[in-house]
Amino acid sequence: MLLSKMVTDSTLLQRAINYLEAVGDIMQVGEWLLLDPIGWFSSFVAHFIKDELAVSTVQVDTAALRRRRGIVSLEDIVNALGHDYNSPRTYVSQIMNLLTRLDLCVRLIDEDQYEAYLFPCLLPYYCKSSPEIPLDNRLYSSYAVRGHRFREVSGFLPPGLFVGMLARMYKKFEPGVMHSSKMFKDYALLIFNRNATCVFLKLSNDATIDVVAFASDNERLFVGVAKGQASVVIWIVHLIKIFLRSYTQLKFHESWLCPNPECHNCGHDSMGYKGSEFPLVSNSHARHIPHDCDVEGCWRFLGRGHSLEKMKLQSDFIDVCKTCSLEPVFMLRDKVESHTSTK
């Protein structure tokens, strides 16, 4: 039965809803459906992971996943679904299209030119000794740094939030910005301006997401062209905010990180930040103006006429950084919407 038929066949759709409610994957409340995508997707991904305690489910060895860093070939998926489907190849394209639309995986072509899918949730965790992030130390001989921090006030982030954000960005950015070899479940390196600008994304255990950019000089922290040019940190932060709008129950406090190089470690532990946070407050009266990031060019650069939510430093923020004892200067902001402060 084609999944697309559910769109037009209300009886079939209701039968599917009743089934999913019976097995505990969803709960129907009036006209609303409460979903448990994490639990459902964990069961689905179990098809692709070798379980040493239940060898009957062996399909893709975990060693192969580590070697290929979360990439599963289409043939592996077809073989894995053979447990539950009589004709898995008939349904696999519909299933994978659904997962791709839900930002649970990314379609790509592997090294052998075969169709494959990157599952960010199957990536390893980052560690300081990870060899997958080679950095050119020459870039940091004289560098500029800008950082932005999101902190969830309750101290909790859903386990699928960060990897879903990575999948969204991987699909939208132009080739070369992100690569599976530089992505982890809790860490990612993005490359801009022909390797001249690095942006690190990091998820910490205390429910914080950091966006930190490094470059050899301030000018290289800009991306885009002409009137769409913007600070790469402001741009990435904007895209993250658009993504976080789907998580309406979460509340984030935002802050700028001290921009002085002394507060940031370089090398393999480039996210080893030890400086002060400078809290921000919103200066916008319309925080949720709907727009299409694809139409307005947000995924490539902030296009002409696009507006950002205005942020400003809290009036009672500290004057100097507790680590470097210097006054922070936040001068590099996008040229469309100025967020300049000389403190």
C-alpha positions as CSV (number, residue, x, y, z in Angstrom):
1,M,0.0,0.0,0.0
2,L,1.5,3.4,-1.0
3,L,2.1,5.8,1.9
4,S,0.9,8.6,-0.4
5,K,-2.6,7.1,-0.4
6,M,-3.1,8.0,3.2
7,V,-3.2,11.7,2.2
8,T,-6.4,11.1,0.2
9,D,-7.9,8.1,1.9
10,S,-9.3,9.3,5.3
11,T,-10.4,5.8,6.3
12,L,-7.0,4.4,5.7
13,L,-5.3,7.3,7.6
14,Q,-7.6,6.8,10.6
15,R,-6.8,3.0,10.6
16,A,-3.1,3.9,10.6
17,I,-3.7,6.4,13.5
18,N,-5.6,3.7,15.5
19,Y,-2.8,1.2,14.9
20,L,0.0,3.7,16.0
21,E,-2.1,4.6,19.1
22,A,-2.6,1.0,20.0
23,V,1.2,0.2,19.9
24,G,1.9,3.4,21.9
25,D,3.7,5.4,19.2
26,I,1.2,8.3,19.3
27,M,-1.7,9.6,21.4
28,Q,-4.8,11.2,19.8
29,V,-6.2,14.2,21.7
30,G,-9.1,15.7,19.9
31,E,-7.8,17.0,16.6
32,W,-4.1,16.8,17.8
33,L,-1.7,13.9,17.5
34,L,1.0,13.6,20.1
35,L,4.0,11.8,18.6
36,D,7.0,10.0,20.1
37,P,9.5,10.4,17.2
38,I,12.5,9.6,19.3
39,G,11.1,6.2,20.5
40,W,9.9,5.3,17.0
41,F,13.1,6.3,15.3
42,S,15.2,4.4,17.8
43,S,13.3,1.3,16.9
44,F,13.8,2.0,13.2
45,V,17.5,2.6,13.6
46,A,17.8,-0.7,15.5
47,H,17.6,-2.3,12.1
48,F,21.0,-0.9,11.2
49,I,22.9,-1.6,14.3
50,K,24.5,-4.9,15.3
51,D,23.1,-6.0,18.7
52,E,25.5,-8.5,20.2
53,L,22.8,-9.7,22.6
54,A,20.3,-10.4,19.8
55,V,22.3,-11.6,16.9
56,S,19.1,-12.3,14.8
57,T,18.9,-8.5,14.1
58,V,22.5,-8.3,12.8
59,Q,22.5,-6.2,9.6
60,V,25.2,-3.5,9.7
61,D,28.1,-4.1,12.1
62,T,28.9,-1.2,14.4
63,A,32.5,-1.3,13.2
64,A,31.3,-0.5,9.7
65,L,29.3,2.4,11.1
66,R,32.4,3.7,12.9
67,R,34.4,3.3,9.7
68,R,31.9,5.0,7.6
69,R,30.8,7.5,10.3
70,G,27.1,7.1,10.4
71,I,26.6,6.4,6.6
72,V,24.4,3.6,5.6
73,S,24.1,2.4,2.0
74,L,20.8,2.0,0.3
75,E,21.4,-1.7,-0.1
76,D,22.1,-2.1,3.6
77,I,18.7,-0.4,4.3
78,V,16.9,-2.7,1.8
79,N,18.5,-5.8,3.4
80,A,17.7,-4.6,6.9
81,L,14.0,-4.0,6.1
82,G,13.8,-7.5,4.9
83,H,12.8,-8.6,8.4
84,D,9.6,-6.6,8.3
85,Y,8.7,-6.2,4.6
86,N,8.0,-8.8,2.0
87,S,9.2,-6.4,-0.8
88,P,11.5,-3.9,1.0
89,R,12.8,-2.3,-2.2
90,T,9.2,-1.3,-3.1
91,Y,8.8,0.7,0.1
92,V,12.3,1.9,0.9
93,S,12.2,5.0,-1.3
94,Q,9.0,6.2,0.5
95,I,10.4,5.4,3.9
96,M,13.7,7.2,3.2
97,N,11.9,10.2,1.7
98,L,9.9,10.5,4.9
99,L,12.9,10.3,7.1
100,T,14.7,12.9,5.0
101,R,11.8,15.3,5.2
102,L,11.8,14.8,9.0
103,D,15.5,15.8,9.1
104,L,16.5,12.4,10.5
105,C,18.9,11.6,7.7
106,V,20.5,13.1,4.6
107,R,20.7,11.5,1.2
108,L,24.1,11.5,-0.4
109,I,26.3,9.6,-2.9
110,D,29.0,7.5,-1.2
111,E,32.6,7.0,-2.3
112,D,31.6,4.2,-4.7
113,Q,29.0,6.4,-6.3
114,Y,26.1,4.4,-4.8
115,E,23.1,6.0,-3.0
116,A,23.6,6.2,0.7
117,Y,22.2,8.0,3.7
118,L,23.9,9.9,6.6
119,F,22.3,9.4,10.0
120,P,23.7,12.1,12.3
121,C,22.3,10.1,15.3
122,L,24.7,7.3,14.4
123,L,27.8,9.5,14.5
124,P,30.3,9.1,17.3
125,Y,30.7,11.5,20.2
126,Y,33.5,14.0,20.0
127,C,36.6,13.7,22.1
128,K,39.7,15.9,22.4
129,S,41.9,13.4,20.7
130,S,39.6,12.9,17.7
131,P,41.8,12.9,14.6
132,E,38.9,13.7,12.2
133,I,39.3,17.5,12.7
134,P,42.7,18.6,11.3
135,L,43.3,22.3,11.8
136,D,45.8,24.4,10.1
137,N,47.6,26.2,12.9
138,R,48.7,29.0,10.5
139,L,45.1,30.1,10.5
140,Y,45.3,31.1,14.1
141,S,48.7,32.9,14.2
142,S,46.6,36.1,14.3
143,Y,42.9,35.4,14.5
144,A,39.6,36.9,15.2
145,V,37.0,35.2,17.3
146,R,33.2,35.6,17.7
147,G,30.9,33.4,19.8
148,H,27.2,33.0,20.6
149,R,25.7,30.7,23.3
150,F,22.2,29.3,23.6
151,R,21.4,28.0,27.1
152,E,18.2,26.1,27.7
153,V,16.8,27.4,31.1
154,S,15.5,24.0,32.4
155,G,18.9,22.3,31.7
156,F,17.3,19.8,29.3
157,L,17.5,19.4,25.5
158,P,15.8,16.6,23.6
159,P,18.3,14.0,22.4
160,G,17.4,14.5,18.8
161,L,17.7,18.3,18.7
162,F,21.3,18.7,17.9
163,V,21.6,15.9,15.3
164,G,18.4,17.1,13.7
165,M,19.9,20.6,13.4
166,L,23.0,19.1,11.8
167,A,20.9,17.2,9.2
168,R,19.0,20.3,8.4
169,M,22.2,22.3,7.8
170,Y,23.9,19.5,5.9
171,K,21.0,19.4,3.4
172,K,20.8,23.1,2.9
173,F,24.4,24.4,2.8
174,E,26.3,24.3,-0.4
175,P,28.8,21.4,-0.8
176,G,32.0,21.7,1.1
177,V,30.7,23.6,4.1
178,M,30.0,20.4,6.1
179,H,31.4,16.9,5.7
180,S,30.5,13.8,7.6
181,S,34.2,13.4,8.7
182,K,33.9,16.6,10.7
183,M,30.6,15.9,12.3
184,F,29.8,14.2,15.6
185,K,26.7,13.8,17.8
186,D,27.6,16.8,19.8
187,Y,30.1,18.7,17.7
188,A,30.6,19.9,14.1
189,L,33.1,21.9,12.1
190,L,31.9,24.1,9.3
191,I,34.2,25.6,6.7
192,F,33.6,28.9,4.9
193,N,35.5,31.3,2.6
194,R,37.7,28.7,1.0
195,N,39.0,27.3,4.3
196,A,39.7,30.8,5.7
197,T,36.9,30.7,8.2
198,C,36.0,27.9,10.7
199,V,32.7,27.7,12.7
200,F,32.4,25.2,15.5
201,L,29.0,24.0,16.8
202,K,29.1,22.3,20.2
203,L,26.4,20.7,22.4
204,S,27.4,20.6,26.0
205,N,26.0,18.5,28.9
206,D,24.6,21.5,30.6
207,A,22.1,22.1,27.7
208,T,24.1,24.7,25.9
209,I,24.7,25.1,22.2
210,D,27.8,27.2,21.3
211,V,28.5,28.8,17.9
212,V,32.1,30.0,17.7
213,A,33.9,31.3,14.6
214,F,37.6,31.6,14.0
215,A,39.4,33.5,11.2
216,S,42.7,35.1,10.6
217,D,41.2,38.6,10.6
218,N,37.8,40.3,11.2
219,E,37.0,40.7,7.5
220,R,37.1,36.9,7.0
221,L,34.3,36.5,9.5
222,F,31.9,37.8,6.9
223,V,30.1,35.5,4.5
224,G,27.9,36.2,1.5
225,V,28.1,38.9,-1.1
226,A,27.0,42.5,-1.6
227,K,24.0,43.4,0.5
228,G,23.6,39.9,1.7
229,Q,26.9,39.9,3.5
230,A,26.7,39.1,7.2
231,S,28.8,38.0,10.2
232,V,29.0,34.2,9.9
233,V,28.1,33.9,13.6
234,I,25.0,36.1,13.2
235,W,24.0,34.1,10.1
236,I,24.4,30.7,11.8
237,V,22.6,31.9,14.9
238,H,19.7,33.0,12.8
239,L,19.4,29.6,11.2
240,I,19.5,27.9,14.6
241,K,16.7,30.1,15.8
242,I,14.6,29.2,12.9
243,F,15.2,25.6,13.7
244,L,14.5,26.0,17.4
245,R,11.0,27.5,16.7
246,S,9.8,23.9,16.2
247,Y,10.6,23.3,19.9
248,T,8.0,25.7,21.4
249,Q,8.3,24.3,24.9
250,L,12.0,25.1,25.2
251,K,13.2,28.5,26.4
252,F,16.7,29.7,25.7
253,H,18.8,32.4,27.3
254,E,21.3,33.9,24.8
255,S,24.7,35.5,25.3
256,W,27.7,36.6,23.4
257,L,31.0,35.0,24.4
258,C,34.1,37.1,25.1
259,P,35.7,37.8,21.7
260,N,39.3,38.0,23.0
261,P,41.5,35.2,21.7
262,E,42.9,34.6,25.2
263,C,39.5,33.1,26.2
264,H,39.5,30.5,23.5
265,N,41.7,27.5,23.1
266,C,42.9,26.6,19.6
267,G,44.0,23.3,18.2
268,H,41.9,20.1,18.6
269,D,40.0,21.5,21.6
270,S,38.9,24.6,19.8
271,M,35.7,24.8,21.8
272,G,37.5,24.9,25.1
273,Y,36.0,28.3,26.0
274,K,37.0,29.7,29.5
275,G,35.9,33.3,29.2
276,S,32.8,35.2,30.4
277,E,29.3,35.2,29.0
278,F,27.6,38.6,28.2
279,P,23.8,38.1,28.4
280,L,21.5,39.4,25.7
281,V,17.9,40.5,25.6
282,S,15.6,40.7,22.7
283,N,15.0,44.2,21.2
284,S,12.4,43.0,18.8
285,H,8.6,43.4,19.0
286,A,7.9,40.8,16.4
287,R,9.9,37.7,17.3
288,H,8.1,35.2,15.1
289,I,7.6,36.9,11.8
290,P,7.0,34.0,9.4
291,H,9.2,33.7,6.3
292,D,10.8,31.1,4.0
293,C,14.5,30.8,4.5
294,D,14.9,29.0,1.2
295,V,13.1,31.8,-0.7
296,E,15.0,34.6,1.1
297,G,18.3,32.9,0.7
298,C,19.1,32.4,4.4
299,W,20.8,29.0,3.8
300,R,23.2,30.6,1.4
301,F,23.5,34.1,2.8
302,L,21.2,36.6,4.3
303,G,19.6,38.1,1.3
304,R,18.6,41.7,0.6
305,G,15.6,42.8,2.5
306,H,15.9,40.1,5.1
307,S,15.5,41.1,8.7
308,L,17.0,39.6,11.8
309,E,15.8,39.6,15.4
310,K,17.5,42.5,17.1
311,M,19.5,41.6,20.2
312,K,21.2,43.9,22.6
313,L,23.4,43.5,25.7
314,Q,21.7,43.7,29.1
315,S,22.1,47.1,30.6
316,D,23.7,45.7,33.8
317,F,26.3,43.3,32.1
318,I,29.8,43.1,33.6
319,D,32.4,45.5,32.3
320,V,35.3,43.1,31.9
321,C,35.9,39.5,31.2
322,K,36.7,37.5,34.4
323,T,39.3,35.5,32.5
324,C,41.3,37.9,30.4
325,S,40.4,41.0,32.4
326,L,39.8,42.9,29.2
327,E,36.7,44.9,28.0
328,P,34.9,42.8,25.3
329,V,34.3,44.6,22.0
330,F,31.4,43.4,19.9
331,M,31.8,45.4,16.7
332,L,31.6,42.8,13.9
333,R,27.9,42.4,13.1
334,D,25.9,42.0,10.0
335,K,25.7,45.1,7.8
336,V,22.0,44.9,7.3
337,E,21.0,45.1,10.9
338,S,23.6,46.7,13.1
339,H,24.2,45.2,16.6
340,T,27.2,47.3,17.5
341,S,28.3,47.7,21.1
342,T,31.7,49.0,22.2
343,K,31.6,47.4,25.5
